Amino acid sequence: MDADVAFVATAVVPFVTAAVSAYGSAIFSRIEEVAANATIDVGGQVLRRLLRRNESEGALKAAVQDLTADPTDEDRVANLRLQIRKILESDKTLAAELVGMVRATGVTITASGDGAVAAQSITGVVVTGNDAHIAR
C-alpha cells in the first residue's frame, strides 16, 4: 500500500499529541508501558514505532519534547507533523503500517465544554441550553 504520507502524518499527530498531553516530558518512559486510554495507547504505539528509525530519532524526539511545553500550540503540533511526515516519506512501509494502526482505533467522538454535543450521527433534534422551546 502506497500511503499518502501527508495524510498519514496528519492522521497520527492527534494520537501522539494526546499521548504527549497525558504524559508530558515523561512520554519517552511512558510509551514503554501500557496506557489505559485507547487514544493515548495508540499515540504511544505510533511514537514507539516512529522512534525505531534511528536516523530520524533525534529530530522527532526534539519535536515531541518541544510539544510537551504546550501541546495546544499549533506551531509545535505542526513541527511534530512535519517530522512525522519526513519519516513517513522515507519509509512507505511504516506509513502503511500506521494507516492500519489508526484505522484499527475505530471512531473517537469527543464533546468538550458547556452545552457541547458529540455523536457519530444525529437523527433528531439536539438542544442545549436553558429554556429552549421547540415547535414542530
C-alpha positions, 0 to 999 in steps of 0.5 A: 500500500502506497500511503499518502504520507501527508495524510498519514502524518496528519492522521497520527499527530492527534494520537501522539499529541494526546499521548504527549498531553497525558504524559508530558516530558515523561512520554519517552518512559511512558510509551514503554508501558501500557496506557489505559486510554485507547487514544493515548495507547495508540499515540504511544504505539505510533511514537514507539514505532516512529522512534525505531528509525534511528536516523530520524530519532533525534529530530522527532524526539526534539519535536515531541519534547518541544510539544510537551511545553504546550501541546495546544500550540499549533506551531509545535503540533505542526513541527511534530507533523512535519517530522512525522511526515519526513519519516513517513516519506522515507519509509512507505512501509511504516506509513502503511503500517500506521494507516492500519494502526489508526484505522484499527482505533475505530471512531473517537467522538469527543464533546468538550465544554458547556452545552457541547454535543458529540455523536457519530450521527444525529437523527433528531433534534439536539438542544442545549441550553436553558429554556429552549422551546421547540415547535414542530 
